Each structure stands twice: as structure tokens, then as C-alpha cells.
Amino acid sequence: MAQHSRKGAQFQALTANRLADGIVVYLTADNRWSESLQDADVTEGKEAGEALLARAQASVDGNIVVEPYLFEVAREDDGIRAASVRETIRQAGPTVRLDLGKQAELPGVHR
């Protein structure tokens, strides 16, 4: 499984794509998959990140998700934010039409 965060990343979450429809999902503390980054289980440290990856393996084996990986997040007053532009784009959906998909519902998206 890939890891898309720098080695010194303080906080990490785990993302994958749901196999049934390709939607980006995040692993929660109770081992569910949520479409919202705000529901993601956020870990701190290498061992906790490895444990998060290990928890995702059952969903891979069960053909629920594909390609799970860790990525860096920041905890802010208003919630969890992806630290990279790549993950911000994945979270919002395709960038070709800002008036469609999840990005149409995000605050601050210019149309």
C-alpha cells in the first residue's frame, strides 16, 4: 500500500476508493468508510499509521475499497484539513465542472 505523506508527518488519515462506485472514502475510528474527511480517524506517529493501514486490509480483502494509503492532515479549529493539494482535490471531486459533484457543495468554491 502506498503512503502519500512525508516521513515526519505529525497527523495522518487513511483514504481509499470505494470499489462499487470509485468514490473517495476515509477510514473512521469505528472501521467504517465515510465520504467526509471530517469523519476520518486521525493518527499520530509511525506505529499508529501502520495500524491504520492494517485495519484497512480487511476492506481490501473484502473488495470494499481499493488502494488505501496514508496522507498528511492538519487539525484546525474548524476540523480536519488535507495538507496537500492532491488530497484537497480528491476530497472535492473532479475539477472540470465546479458546479457539479461534491465541489459544488463546498464553501469558498468560485463558480
C-alpha positions as CSV (number, residue, x, y, z in Angstrom):
1,M,0.0,0.0,0.0
2,A,1.2,3.4,-0.9
3,Q,1.9,6.2,1.5
4,H,1.4,9.8,0.4
5,S,2.8,11.7,3.4
6,R,6.2,12.9,4.3
7,K,8.2,10.8,6.8
8,G,7.9,13.5,9.5
9,A,4.2,14.0,9.2
10,Q,2.6,14.6,12.5
11,F,-1.0,13.7,11.8
12,Q,-2.3,11.2,9.2
13,A,-5.6,9.8,7.9
14,L,-6.3,6.9,5.6
15,T,-8.1,7.2,2.3
16,A,-9.1,4.8,-0.5
17,N,-11.6,4.5,-3.3
18,R,-14.8,2.6,-2.7
19,L,-14.8,-0.3,-5.2
20,A,-18.5,-0.1,-6.0
21,D,-18.5,3.4,-7.4
22,G,-15.0,4.8,-7.2
23,I,-15.9,7.5,-4.6
24,V,-13.1,8.7,-2.3
25,V,-13.6,7.5,1.3
26,Y,-11.9,7.8,4.6
27,L,-11.5,5.2,7.4
28,T,-13.2,6.1,10.6
29,A,-12.4,5.2,14.2
30,D,-15.1,2.5,14.2
31,N,-13.8,1.0,10.9
32,R,-16.5,2.4,8.7
33,W,-15.8,4.2,5.4
34,S,-17.0,7.8,5.2
35,E,-17.2,10.2,2.2
36,S,-16.3,13.0,4.6
37,L,-12.7,13.8,5.7
38,Q,-14.2,15.2,8.9
39,D,-15.2,11.6,10.0
40,A,-11.7,10.2,9.4
41,D,-9.7,8.6,12.2
42,V,-6.6,10.8,12.6
43,T,-3.5,9.2,13.9
44,E,-0.2,10.5,15.2
45,G,3.1,8.7,14.7
46,K,4.5,5.9,12.5
47,E,3.2,2.9,14.5
48,A,-0.4,4.4,14.7
49,G,-0.3,5.0,10.9
50,E,0.8,1.4,10.3
51,A,-2.0,0.2,12.5
52,L,-4.5,2.3,10.5
53,L,-3.2,0.7,7.3
54,A,-3.5,-2.8,8.8
55,R,-7.2,-2.0,9.8
56,A,-7.9,-1.2,6.2
57,Q,-6.7,-4.6,4.9
58,A,-10.0,-6.4,5.8
59,S,-11.8,-4.0,3.5
60,V,-9.3,-4.6,0.7
61,D,-9.7,-8.3,1.1
62,G,-13.5,-8.0,1.2
63,N,-13.5,-5.9,-2.1
64,I,-15.0,-2.9,-0.3
65,V,-12.1,-0.5,-1.2
66,V,-9.0,-0.3,-3.3
67,E,-5.6,1.3,-2.9
68,P,-5.8,2.6,0.7
69,Y,-3.0,4.8,1.7
70,L,-2.0,7.3,4.4
71,F,-1.8,11.0,3.8
72,E,-0.9,14.0,5.9
73,V,-3.7,16.1,7.5
74,A,-3.8,19.1,9.8
75,R,-6.1,19.6,12.7
76,E,-7.6,23.1,12.8
77,D,-10.2,24.8,14.8
78,D,-12.9,24.1,12.2
79,G,-11.9,20.4,11.6
80,I,-9.5,18.3,9.6
81,R,-7.8,19.7,6.5
82,A,-5.8,17.8,3.9
83,A,-2.2,19.1,3.9
84,S,-1.6,18.6,0.2
85,V,-3.3,20.0,-2.9
86,R,-3.6,16.4,-4.3
87,E,-5.8,15.3,-1.3
88,T,-7.8,18.6,-1.3
89,I,-8.7,17.9,-5.0
90,R,-9.5,14.2,-4.3
91,Q,-11.8,15.3,-1.4
92,A,-13.7,17.8,-3.6
93,G,-14.1,15.6,-6.7
94,P,-13.3,16.3,-10.4
95,T,-12.2,19.8,-11.2
96,V,-13.6,20.1,-14.7
97,R,-17.0,21.4,-13.5
98,L,-17.2,23.3,-10.2
99,D,-20.9,23.4,-10.4
100,L,-21.3,19.6,-10.2
101,G,-20.3,17.0,-7.7
102,K,-19.1,17.4,-4.2
103,Q,-17.2,20.6,-5.0
104,A,-20.5,22.4,-5.8
105,E,-21.4,22.0,-2.1
106,L,-18.0,23.2,-0.6
107,P,-17.8,26.7,0.8
108,G,-15.5,29.1,-0.9
109,V,-15.5,27.4,-4.3
110,H,-15.8,30.0,-7.0
111,R,-18.1,29.4,-9.9
